């Protein structure tokens, strides 16, 4: 039976974002071949690249952190805080980049100085996703583990 510990959750998150990123890459390939234009000039490309690359790197970092923290320090992290960190980060990231994909449906290009008012709501909702995914809860979990100093029974 697989125990859904925090490192396993982070690896599952990588799988989810790789799947969604792969599907968004299909849209990029279709649009690039159909229009013959550079889709990298649209916001969709930015949303896709950040969705896949940055989230994968972040997820692998946190997987390694939660797996190695008890082995390096001999202390246990608070499992519930680790799970809250995972769910807040994943939901905030998905929310943030989901709305960036929707902005493209409105036709927003990249590399512009000022965004038109029509995109303000989408940018606001995307910003809420960023706020949700902040890693303040991660730092809080590390501090709690260091203060509580609960030893790991078996490494």
PyMOL commands that set and color helices and strands:
alter all, ss='L'
color gray80, all
select helices_A, chain A and resi 6-35+39-41+43-73+79-105+117-132+136-148
alter helices_A, ss='H'
color red, helices_A
deselect
rebuild
show_as cartoon
